[in-house]
Amino acid sequence: MAGFSVPKKKFRKSVDRHRVRRLLAEAWRTRKGPIITAMPEGRSVHVFLIATTTELPDFAQVAGAMDQVVEKLLTIVQKPAHA
């Protein structure tokens, strides 16, 4: 599961907030595959991403940041569960 937040203080226009949220959602959708396949049986991951930039990003910027997020999540997911 994933959630996305774009603060009104960072993007005053709702059109901009919705665009950033759509970019985040699309970047997550296209890059979540490795996390889903690496997930051990009986475990799940919940992710909530918050946009912290003040400039309107393009998809390449969001995709690059999402790649970094996925790499970090993969290291967490592949750790053995605590008993």
N, C-alpha and C positions, 0 to 999 in steps of 0.2 A: 504494500500500500504506500501511496505517496501523497503528500499534501504540499501545496505551494502558497506562499504569501508574498505579496508585493505591497509594501507600506504606502499609505497615502502621503506620508511626509516626504517620501523619496520621489513619487510620481503623482503630481497633483491631478492630472487629467485621467479620468477613468479609462479612456481609450488606451493610454500608455500602460496603465496597470494591467489591463486585460491582455494587451499584446505581450508584455513581459511574462505573464502567467502562461499564456499559450506557448511561448517559446520554451519556457521551463518544462512544461508538460510534454511537448513534442521531443525535446532533447532527452528527457527521462524515458519516454516510451521507446525511442529508438536505441537506447543504450542499456536498458535494464536486463537484457537477455543473459549476459554472463553472470550476473548476480543470481538470477532465478535458477540457472542450471547448476551453479556452485552451491546453492543452498542445501544443507544437509536435511535429511528427513526429519520432520517434526519441529523444524525451526522456521521462523518467519522474520521478516524485516519490515519495519515501518519507518518511513523517511519523511521528514518535513523540511522543505527547502525554503529559505527566505532570501529574497533579492535585497542586496545591500548596496548596490551601485546607485548613483544618482543620474547616470547617463543612460539613455535608451540603447541597450545592446542589440547587436544583430545576432543571427542564429549561429554564426561561426564562433562568436565569443561565448555564447551560452553553451554550445556544444563542447568547446574546449574545457570550460569549467566543469561541465557534467562528466567529461571523461576523467577528470581528477577525482571527482566525487565517487565515481564508480570504482576506480582503482583503490581508494581508501576503504570503501565498503567491502570490496572483495577480500582485503586483508582481514577485516573484522569477521566476515562470514566464514572464512576458511579456518579460523581458529577453532580449536575443539571447545565444545560446550562445557561449562563448569559443572561438576557433579555435586 
